[in-house]
Amino acid sequence: MTTGRPRRLDVWLSLPFLPAEGLVALTRAAEQAGVTGVALSEHPAVPAEFSSPYPYGGGQPASLPTDTLLPDPIVAIAHLAAQMPTIRFMTAVLLAPLRHPVMLAKETATAAAMSAGRFELGVGVGWLREEYEALGNSWFTSRGAVLDEMLEVIPKLWTGKPVAHQGRHFRFEAVAVNPTPPQPIPILVGGTSGVAARRCAAVADGWVGANHSIEDVTTMLARLDAARKALNTAHRPFVTRTGLRGAVTPSSVRALRELGVDSLLLAPWQIGERRSSIHNLDVDAIAAALPNLVDMITSE
């Protein structure tokens, strides 16, 4: 939902820039602290040099050195789900246009099956042109249209029944993808543009935001409300899940609640003491500070 009375926020934890053992440790700490789910992002290939502007940095360039730790999110989620029995998982976000829809349907259906339905698919189009080029993908300028087509066909493939598709970007004869998810996989779409809002309203189960200001979130929620009314989808269940730029404080949590946001997506560097680098995270200190922050957010 995007408007309404103040509500209790549930908490998700984003887990970028961590080694394998850090992912396991913080996922376990999150589950014990009452966090609803953890989110994994991706960059399949980090270019040594790039000039693409980062859209969510508040005017600052992206901090993405070539040794950035970004494990494949689907592989990592399957591993984590096997060890943690209750916490949920999502991609936030997976760069869907870098994949073929049949392969993405297969990967995500398998993750959902392996996690007993605790998987949610957050997708976006990305911002790093050089990454597309490195992977031999020519769709950077049309990546929004590619994602729209993928979101049309992937839920059909999740049924396990043969699906044929003849679209602008993808064409294939009837194929079946199994296993099937034990229940429908929620799809959340990222982005803050009017186009992203219309995509959310048309086909998604929710919106997932990055590190936005309260003003950014307010603007996007208004776009989502307008798009859902225009497309006559306002009656469908819809969740809003977003991160916040800067420190997480009682006042910022209260502002999100008053806006009707459903979930706060924490970044690990927002937990505990301020750190000099988002690429050098003290996992033990974050795990120790997490329960108090979760209590503050959920009790506000």
C-alpha positions as CSV (number, residue, x, y, z in Angstrom):
1,M,0.0,0.0,0.0
2,T,1.1,3.5,-0.6
3,T,-1.2,5.6,1.6
4,G,-3.3,5.2,4.7
5,R,-3.0,5.2,8.5
6,P,0.5,4.8,10.1
7,R,1.4,1.1,10.2
8,R,4.1,-1.1,11.7
9,L,7.1,-1.3,9.4
10,D,8.6,-4.7,8.9
11,V,12.3,-4.9,8.4
12,W,14.4,-6.3,5.6
13,L,18.2,-6.3,5.5
14,S,20.2,-5.7,2.3
15,L,23.4,-7.7,2.2
16,P,25.8,-6.2,-0.4
17,F,29.6,-6.2,-0.4
18,L,30.0,-9.2,1.9
19,P,32.1,-12.4,1.7
20,A,30.3,-15.8,1.9
21,E,30.9,-16.2,5.6
22,G,29.6,-12.7,6.2
23,L,26.4,-13.4,4.3
24,V,25.7,-16.5,6.4
25,A,26.5,-14.8,9.7
26,L,24.3,-11.7,9.0
27,T,21.5,-13.8,7.6
28,R,21.5,-15.9,10.8
29,A,21.7,-12.7,12.9
30,A,18.8,-11.2,11.0
31,E,16.6,-14.3,11.5
32,Q,17.3,-14.3,15.2
33,A,16.6,-10.5,15.4
34,G,13.1,-10.9,13.9
35,V,14.0,-9.4,10.5
36,T,11.5,-10.4,7.9
37,G,13.9,-11.1,5.0
38,V,17.3,-10.4,3.5
39,A,17.9,-8.9,0.0
40,L,20.8,-9.6,-2.3
41,S,21.7,-7.3,-5.2
42,E,24.0,-8.0,-8.2
43,H,26.5,-6.7,-10.7
44,P,27.5,-9.8,-12.8
45,A,30.5,-7.8,-14.2
46,V,32.2,-4.7,-12.7
47,P,34.0,-2.7,-15.4
48,A,37.4,-1.5,-14.5
49,E,36.4,1.9,-15.9
50,F,33.0,3.4,-16.4
51,S,31.3,6.8,-16.9
52,S,27.7,5.8,-16.4
53,P,26.1,8.0,-13.7
54,Y,24.7,6.4,-10.6
55,P,21.1,7.4,-10.2
56,Y,20.7,6.9,-6.5
57,G,23.8,8.5,-5.1
58,G,22.4,11.9,-4.4
59,G,24.8,13.4,-6.9
60,Q,27.7,11.3,-5.9
61,P,29.5,8.8,-8.2
62,A,29.0,5.1,-7.5
63,S,31.6,3.4,-5.2
64,L,32.2,0.2,-7.2
65,P,35.8,-0.9,-7.2
66,T,36.7,-4.0,-9.2
67,D,37.2,-6.1,-6.1
68,T,33.6,-5.4,-4.9
69,L,32.1,-8.6,-3.3
70,L,28.8,-9.3,-5.0
71,P,28.1,-13.1,-5.1
72,D,25.5,-14.3,-7.5
73,P,22.2,-13.6,-5.7
74,I,20.3,-16.7,-6.8
75,V,23.1,-19.1,-5.9
76,A,23.6,-17.4,-2.6
77,I,19.9,-17.4,-1.7
78,A,19.7,-21.2,-2.4
79,H,22.6,-21.7,0.0
80,L,21.2,-19.5,2.7
81,A,17.7,-20.9,2.5
82,A,19.1,-24.4,3.2
83,Q,20.6,-23.1,6.5
84,M,17.9,-20.7,7.7
85,P,14.4,-22.1,8.2
86,T,12.2,-19.1,8.5
87,I,13.6,-15.9,7.0
88,R,12.5,-14.8,3.6
89,F,14.8,-13.9,0.6
90,M,14.6,-11.5,-2.3
91,T,16.7,-10.0,-5.0
92,A,17.0,-6.2,-4.8
93,V,17.5,-5.9,-7.5
94,L,18.3,-8.5,-10.1
95,L,19.2,-7.0,-13.5
96,A,16.7,-9.0,-15.5
97,P,17.5,-7.7,-19.0
98,L,20.9,-9.3,-18.8
99,R,19.2,-12.8,-18.8
100,H,17.0,-14.8,-21.1
101,P,13.5,-15.1,-19.6
102,V,13.5,-18.9,-19.8
103,M,16.7,-19.1,-17.8
104,L,15.5,-16.6,-15.3
105,A,12.2,-18.4,-14.8
106,K,14.2,-21.6,-14.2
107,E,16.6,-20.1,-11.7
108,T,13.9,-18.3,-9.7
109,A,11.5,-21.2,-9.7
110,T,14.3,-23.4,-8.4
111,A,15.2,-20.8,-5.7
112,A,11.5,-20.7,-4.7
113,A,11.2,-24.5,-4.5
114,M,14.5,-24.8,-2.6
115,S,13.4,-22.2,0.0
116,A,9.8,-23.6,0.4
117,G,8.3,-20.5,-1.1
118,R,10.4,-17.9,0.8
119,F,11.6,-16.2,-2.3
120,E,10.6,-12.9,-3.9
121,L,11.9,-11.5,-7.2
122,G,13.0,-7.9,-7.2
123,V,14.0,-6.7,-10.7
124,G,15.3,-3.6,-12.3
125,V,17.0,-2.5,-15.5
126,G,20.3,-1.3,-14.1
127,W,22.3,1.8,-14.8
128,L,25.7,0.6,-15.8
129,R,26.0,0.7,-19.6
130,E,29.5,-0.7,-19.6
131,E,28.3,-3.8,-17.8
132,Y,25.8,-4.5,-20.6
133,E,28.5,-4.0,-23.1
134,A,31.0,-6.3,-21.3
135,L,28.4,-9.1,-21.5
136,G,27.8,-8.6,-25.2
137,N,24.2,-7.3,-24.4
138,S,23.0,-4.6,-26.8
139,W,19.8,-3.8,-25.0
140,F,21.0,-1.1,-22.7
141,T,19.0,1.6,-24.4
142,S,15.9,-0.6,-24.7
143,R,16.3,-2.4,-21.4
144,G,12.9,-1.1,-20.1
145,A,11.0,-2.6,-23.0
146,V,13.0,-5.9,-22.6
147,L,12.0,-6.0,-18.9
148,D,8.4,-5.4,-19.8
149,E,8.4,-8.4,-22.2
150,M,10.2,-10.6,-19.6
151,L,7.6,-9.8,-16.9
152,E,4.9,-10.8,-19.4
153,V,6.3,-14.2,-20.1
154,I,8.1,-15.3,-16.9
155,P,4.9,-15.9,-14.8
156,K,3.6,-18.1,-17.6
157,L,6.7,-20.2,-17.5
158,W,6.4,-20.6,-13.7
159,T,3.2,-22.6,-14.3
160,G,5.3,-25.5,-15.5
161,K,3.1,-25.8,-18.6
162,P,4.6,-25.5,-22.2
163,V,4.8,-21.8,-23.2
164,A,5.6,-20.5,-26.7
165,H,6.4,-16.8,-27.1
166,Q,6.9,-14.6,-30.2
167,G,7.8,-11.1,-29.0
168,R,9.9,-8.2,-30.0
169,H,13.0,-9.3,-28.1
170,F,12.5,-13.0,-27.4
171,R,11.1,-15.8,-29.6
172,F,10.9,-19.4,-28.8
173,E,8.7,-22.4,-29.5
174,A,6.8,-24.2,-26.7
175,V,9.0,-25.1,-23.7
176,A,8.2,-26.1,-20.1
177,V,10.2,-25.0,-17.0
178,N,10.2,-27.2,-13.9
179,P,10.2,-27.3,-10.9
180,T,7.4,-24.9,-10.4
181,P,7.3,-22.5,-7.4
182,P,5.3,-23.9,-4.5
183,Q,3.3,-20.7,-4.5
184,P,3.2,-17.6,-6.8
185,I,6.5,-15.7,-6.6
186,P,5.9,-12.0,-5.7
187,I,7.5,-9.7,-8.2
188,L,8.7,-6.3,-7.0
189,V,10.0,-3.7,-9.5
190,G,12.7,-1.1,-8.9
191,G,13.1,2.4,-10.3
192,T,11.7,5.8,-9.6
193,S,10.6,7.2,-13.0
194,G,7.1,7.5,-14.3
195,V,7.8,4.5,-16.5
196,A,8.9,2.4,-13.5
197,A,5.7,3.4,-11.7
198,R,3.5,2.4,-14.6
199,R,5.5,-0.9,-14.9
200,C,4.8,-1.5,-11.2
201,A,1.2,-0.7,-11.5
202,A,0.7,-2.9,-14.6
203,V,2.3,-6.2,-13.6
204,A,4.1,-6.1,-10.2
205,D,3.1,-7.1,-6.7
206,G,5.1,-4.2,-5.2
207,W,7.8,-1.6,-5.6
208,V,11.3,-1.9,-4.2
209,G,13.4,1.3,-3.6
210,A,17.1,1.9,-3.1
211,N,18.6,4.4,-0.8
212,H,16.1,7.3,-1.2
213,S,15.3,10.4,0.8
214,I,11.9,10.8,2.4
215,E,11.1,13.3,-0.3
216,D,12.1,10.8,-3.0
217,V,9.8,8.2,-1.5
218,T,7.0,10.6,-1.2
219,T,7.3,11.5,-4.9
220,M,7.4,7.8,-6.0
221,L,4.4,6.8,-3.9
222,A,2.4,9.6,-5.5
223,R,3.5,8.3,-8.9
224,L,2.5,4.7,-8.0
225,D,-0.9,5.8,-6.7
226,A,-1.6,7.8,-9.9
227,A,-0.4,4.9,-12.1
228,R,-2.4,2.3,-10.3
229,K,-5.6,4.4,-10.5
230,A,-5.0,5.1,-14.2
231,L,-4.5,1.4,-15.0
232,N,-7.4,0.3,-12.7
233,T,-5.1,-1.9,-10.6
234,A,-5.5,0.0,-7.2
235,H,-7.6,-2.9,-5.9
236,R,-4.8,-5.4,-6.2
237,P,-2.6,-6.1,-3.1
238,F,0.6,-4.1,-3.5
239,V,3.6,-3.7,-1.2
240,T,6.1,-0.9,-0.9
241,R,9.6,-1.7,0.4
242,T,12.5,0.9,0.3
243,G,15.8,1.8,1.8
244,L,16.6,5.3,3.2
245,R,19.5,7.6,2.5
246,G,21.5,8.5,5.6
247,A,20.9,7.4,9.2
248,V,17.8,5.5,10.2
249,T,16.2,7.5,13.1
250,P,12.9,7.4,14.9
251,S,11.8,10.5,12.9
252,S,12.6,8.9,9.5
253,V,10.9,5.6,10.5
254,R,7.8,7.6,11.6
255,A,7.8,9.4,8.3
256,L,7.8,6.1,6.4
257,R,5.0,4.8,8.6
258,E,2.9,7.9,8.0
259,L,3.4,7.5,4.2
260,G,2.1,4.0,4.4
261,V,5.4,2.2,3.5
262,D,5.2,-1.5,4.3
263,S,8.9,-2.4,4.7
264,L,12.2,-0.7,5.4
265,L,15.2,-2.1,3.6
266,L,18.2,-1.6,5.9
267,A,21.8,-1.3,4.6
268,P,24.4,-3.0,6.8
269,W,26.4,0.3,7.1
270,Q,23.3,1.9,8.7
271,I,23.6,-0.5,11.7
272,G,25.7,0.5,14.7
273,E,28.6,2.9,14.5
274,R,29.3,4.9,11.3
275,R,31.9,3.2,9.1
276,S,34.6,4.8,6.9
277,S,33.8,2.5,4.0
278,I,30.8,0.5,2.9
279,H,33.3,-2.1,1.5
280,N,34.9,-2.8,4.9
281,L,32.1,-4.0,7.1
282,D,32.5,-5.4,10.7
283,V,30.1,-8.3,10.5
284,D,30.2,-9.0,14.3
285,A,29.5,-5.4,15.2
286,I,26.6,-5.2,12.8
287,A,25.1,-8.4,14.1
288,A,25.4,-7.2,17.7
289,A,23.8,-3.8,17.0
290,L,21.0,-5.2,14.7
291,P,18.5,-6.3,17.4
292,N,18.3,-2.9,19.0
293,L,17.7,-1.2,15.6
294,V,15.0,-3.7,14.7
295,D,13.3,-3.1,18.0
296,M,13.3,0.7,17.4
297,I,11.9,0.4,13.9
298,T,9.2,-2.1,14.7
299,S,8.1,-0.4,17.9
300,E,7.8,3.1,16.5
